[in-house]
Amino acid sequence: MNVVRLVFALLLAAFASVLSAQENAVKESWYEVDAINPGLGDLPGDVQRGTPQATMESFLALGRESRWQDAAHLLDLANFPQEEQAEIGPELAEQLFTVIDRKIVVNWYQLLDRPDALDARAVSEGAVAGQPRRSLLLALIDMDGRPVSLRLNRLQVEGQDPAWLFSRQSIDNMPRLYELYGPSRIEELLPDPLRQRAFWGLRWWEVICLPIILALAIGLGRLTYNVMSRGLGRTRRDTGSDSILVALRPPAILTVVAGTLAITTGNLFPFSGRIDTILSPLVAIGLVTAVIWAIINLSDAVIDRLVSFDGDALTKTGEGQEKKRELATKVAAIRRAMIVIITLFGVGLVLREANLMKTLGFSLLASAGAFTLILAFAARNMLSNVMASLQIALNQSARIGDKIVYDGHLCSVERINFTFVQLREWTGKRIVVPVVDFVSEPFENWTMTDPALIGEVRLKLAHTADVPALRARYYDVLDKLDTEEEAELAGDRGVFVAGHDVFGQEVLFMVPCPDPNTAWARICEVREQVLAAAAELGTEARPVFPAVGAMDAG
């Protein structure tokens, strides 16, 4: 019996805790208040505020009809004395309508038509599947350098149905927001017909002024180009006293165009939210891009004056050339790293200032992590190439100006870019290799450490060939070709029988080459003259070359 009583008591306690939790959950789905705007009088019958969507629809409909006294019932005026609510409510309602109209594109997918605003999709701002909401974030608006929120809160007076109203914090910020984004003095001077609605939620003055402002911005950009191009050739971008001016010209033009749009649309003619949602990110992107562009171009202009990146000059050998090649490669890597850092900083700044994840409707995609995954997937090859290019600069396996043999091609390293290495073949043709492929494949570096190298000429000769006689002719050939500098490498000369088979013997002629830039031509010339000497030494009785037919050679 005692056991039964204990079990029964435990069940009652568990049931009571469940009921208590449910009661607390219900209470947490709204803010309990003593009264809602008692100074405004009775609620008009056509004002609906039972759901977030109904509140927004009612407010916008009342605002288009200029029924500000009725629209004030959709604002939480608890921070104002009861006797002042009837006077200040309509004024704040008009200000709120103007700010929404000019700075916000309402996301109707977020404003659910449910009293509890429960979002089963669990992807909206701060929502959890299966839980009711008592506050909804509509938008973030910049105010004096900081973002302030515009929210709907769910309020409930005991014994009455809950109601969704614009939060008291949002209403407190409204006078300052209206001062920032309300009609400008110039707009207030326009005739009333121009301030009437035209189409797509725009006013007639917006339809007329937008093309004019765009034309003005483009015209000022063209004027900036003409002023900064005075006395300069159209294609001139070289060194000289005007290189800094030429470097600043493109970002200056972009700054003028974006700045004109920012000033005219932000101060002189604040446009409605439909246009501002597009123009604000574009202006932010334009200004940040101009700054990044200016920094990169200025650094390039300064670097070009301090460090030479001329492939022909860097391929030369001699005192100090090794350090020049190392410096050029390291500076190029630092430049690439600087561009990556500045670009990432600029993208972050644009996302923060322009609030792209909100204004362009990407919040659902971003909050789910899909946007990040898409970007990472698209950029994986580019990022791997960038890291590989930095790896080349750190390990110095190939420097700008180095003479290398890559995949059977004799070429010099002309450029090491973000995603590819530009090689210049001895014929003048360019070979473009992805950086990842370049660092993963072996190659010969003829310039690394010591420019002097030993070339090889291998000839297949008959078993009866007179190798000592050919060796003497080989020395004569080198004596005629060698300069004083090349004569110092005389100890590297040599003729060796490197192998043999049934067809004959393989003879190796070593060709000392002090300069990798002329090594290939020197090897070819020695081969030509040694072949000619071998042909002269050959006789019918003692042939030099093996008597092998084409079928046997194959």
CORTA-V380483 format. One record per backbone hydrogen bond with DSSP energy under -1.0 kcal/mol. NH is the residue of the N-H (numbers start at 1). CO is the residue of the C=O. Records with the same first field share a line. If there is no record, write none. Layout:
NH = CO ; CO
//
This chain:
5 = 1
6 = 2
7 = 3
8 = 4
9 = 5
10 = 6
11 = 7
12 = 8
13 = 9
14 = 10
15 = 11
16 = 12
17 = 13
18 = 14
19 = 15
20 = 16
21 = 17
22 = 18
23 = 19
24 = 20
25 = 21
26 = 22
27 = 23
28 = 24
29 = 26
30 = 27
31 = 154
33 = 156
40 = 37
47 = 44
53 = 112
55 = 51
56 = 52
57 = 53
58 = 54
59 = 55
60 = 56
61 = 57
62 = 58
63 = 59
64 = 60
65 = 61
66 = 63
67 = 62
68 = 66
71 = 67
72 = 68
73 = 70
74 = 71
75 = 72
76 = 166
77 = 75
80 = 77
84 = 81
88 = 84
89 = 85
92 = 88
93 = 89
94 = 90
95 = 91
96 = 92
97 = 93
98 = 94
99 = 95
100 = 96
101 = 97
102 = 98
103 = 99
104 = 100
108 = 106
110 = 107
111 = 107
112 = 110
114 = 112
127 = 124
131 = 128
133 = 116
136 = 152
138 = 150
139 = 150
141 = 148
143 = 146
148 = 141
150 = 139
152 = 136
153 = 165
154 = 134
155 = 163
156 = 31
160 = 157
163 = 155
164 = 49
165 = 153
166 = 74
167 = 151
171 = 167
172 = 168
173 = 169
174 = 171
177 = 173
178 = 174
179 = 175
180 = 176
181 = 177
182 = 178
188 = 184
190 = 187
195 = 192
196 = 193
198 = 202
202 = 199
204 = 196
205 = 194
207 = 203
208 = 204
209 = 205
210 = 206
213 = 209
214 = 210
215 = 211
216 = 212
217 = 213
218 = 214
219 = 215
220 = 216
221 = 217
222 = 218
223 = 219
224 = 220
225 = 221
226 = 222
227 = 223
228 = 224
229 = 225
232 = 229
243 = 240
246 = 242
247 = 243
248 = 244
252 = 248
253 = 249
254 = 250
255 = 251
256 = 252
257 = 253
258 = 254
259 = 255
260 = 256
261 = 257
262 = 258
263 = 259
264 = 260
265 = 261
266 = 262
267 = 263
268 = 263
269 = 264
273 = 101
276 = 272
277 = 273
279 = 275
280 = 276
282 = 278
283 = 279
284 = 280
285 = 281
286 = 282
287 = 283
288 = 284
289 = 285
290 = 286
291 = 287
292 = 288
293 = 289
294 = 290
295 = 291
296 = 292
297 = 293
298 = 294
299 = 295
300 = 296
301 = 297
302 = 298
303 = 299
304 = 300
306 = 302
307 = 303
314 = 310
315 = 311
321 = 318
324 = 320
325 = 321
326 = 322
327 = 323
328 = 324
329 = 325
330 = 326
331 = 327
332 = 328
333 = 329
334 = 330
335 = 331
336 = 332
337 = 333
338 = 334
339 = 335
340 = 336
341 = 337
342 = 338
343 = 339
344 = 340
345 = 341
346 = 342
347 = 343
348 = 344
349 = 345
350 = 346
351 = 347
352 = 348
353 = 349
354 = 350
358 = 355
359 = 355
360 = 356
361 = 358
366 = 362
367 = 363
368 = 364
369 = 366
370 = 365
371 = 365
373 = 369
374 = 370
375 = 371
376 = 372
377 = 373
378 = 374
379 = 375
383 = 379
384 = 380
385 = 381
386 = 382
387 = 383
388 = 384
389 = 385
390 = 386
391 = 387
392 = 388
393 = 389
394 = 390
395 = 391
396 = 392
401 = 413
402 = 399
404 = 411
405 = 444
406 = 409
409 = 406
411 = 404
412 = 424
413 = 402
414 = 422
415 = 422
417 = 420
421 = 433
422 = 415
423 = 431
424 = 412
425 = 429
426 = 410
428 = 425
431 = 423
433 = 421
435 = 419
438 = 434
439 = 435
440 = 436
441 = 437
444 = 405
446 = 403
450 = 448
453 = 513
455 = 511
457 = 509
459 = 507
461 = 505
462 = 544
465 = 462
467 = 465
470 = 466
471 = 467
472 = 468
473 = 469
474 = 470
475 = 471
476 = 472
477 = 473
478 = 474
479 = 475
480 = 476
481 = 477
482 = 478
487 = 483
489 = 486
490 = 487
492 = 489
493 = 490
496 = 508
498 = 496 ; 506
499 = 506
501 = 504
505 = 461
506 = 499
507 = 459
508 = 496
509 = 457
510 = 494
511 = 455
513 = 453
518 = 515
522 = 518
523 = 519
524 = 520
525 = 521
526 = 522
527 = 523
528 = 524
529 = 525
530 = 526
531 = 527
532 = 528
533 = 529
534 = 530
535 = 531
536 = 532
537 = 533
538 = 534
539 = 542
548 = 546
553 = 549
554 = 550
//
